[in-house]
């Protein structure tokens, strides 16, 4: 009875906030913030773990036009963060610990009545949930096995938490995921093995296929917030240049040319940003503080003026980590899936391994790759001869991470290894060359390699018994 009474009181309070927010104000929508008490210091960003699992974090609803009008939604949890709103604006996903010391799991809350349900009950920590256009939910989960070693991979599940499926397969951390309007996932990705690399933004389809680099900043920079898409085709996020004592910069890139359009919107602003959210009005909401001794507060930000403006929430006892709007928004495209779990392999075609950057290294340098080596987590998967036009065609055991490096005719390493690659069951992928600009399109020609059967990887496997498809 006490639980029901508390829930009813909270629901009534929230309804009052809703009424107040829509009456005689210029803001018709509420804001949902993540705040943390005490002295919040930026953490290390290798895995994303220490700044996603925040002690005592709270999710609260805020009416920015009513001073002090804030209600905590997550008071039944020891710590809660990473809220994401549903397309109809009626529910939020979030990550939380129910009690101190519990694993972090994924929950969903109905905003109107605060009814909460638990989606995941996995044996390791989960965080950063997002709604997918298909109706499923994606999230980051910790995994430790022989395939990827210790890593933070992306998973998806049905709305009731059933049918959990792993989406990414590599020794890296993937976190702070968002869904682009084109239906793809945009996630921070950082390689952990064999060496630790700076994080980049990676895009992939919701079934884990077609994973590729989207954006990589200057050497030494670290992306520390979820990427957010604007109505005019920009991607905004926070990036730091100074390791574990960073000042977060507000960065903008174009959706159409993310690798070549980086703009630092905060280059003339002192202080540090922690998160950014584009509003439907065209302005931005940012979490910003003036100095390390200050606390993060919530501000409006005019991208034209490139300066924090009106303060929307400021409490010296709390730091604002993130914010979302409690509004409806357009559902992104629902992309078809080529994944077929009855198929054991995927296919990879490279048109010319000698093509690097914007030109063919073989033509200008006089050195051509004659072979490639496919490398797994613990061992080599074999060496494959490259065709005369620089092409190769591989059939790779699905959901197995691998790297590629190039060799000359004497077996000396020319380039590599590449970033980690994986193929989902039945996935078909192609690349122009090696480390080529992702904006390059292939030449209109038939590669020599596809005139033969693909080479099976690992090479010691001479035959793969795929499912039999009967044509009607």
Secondary structure, DSSP 8 states (H G I E B T S, - for coil): -HHHHHHHHHHHHHHHHHHHHHSSSS--S-EEEEEEES-------SSSHHHHS-TT-EEEEE-TTSTT-EEES-TTSSEEEEEEE-TTSSEEEEEEESSTT---EEEEEETTT--EEE----SS-EEEEEE-TTS-EEEEEEEEETTTEEEEEEEEE-TTS-S-EE---SSEEEEEEEE-TTS-EEEEEEE-SSS----EEEEE-TTS-S-EEEE--STT-EE-S--EE-TTSEEEEEEESSTTS---EEEEEESTTTTS--EETTTT--SEEEEEEE-TTS-EEEEEESSTTS--EEEEEETTTTEEEEEEE--TTEEEEEEEE---------------TT--EEEEEES-TTEETTEEHHHHHS----EEEEE-SSSEEEEEE--TTS-EEEEEETT--BEEEEE-TTS-EEE-----B---TT-EEEESSSS--TT----SS--GGGGS--EEESTT------------
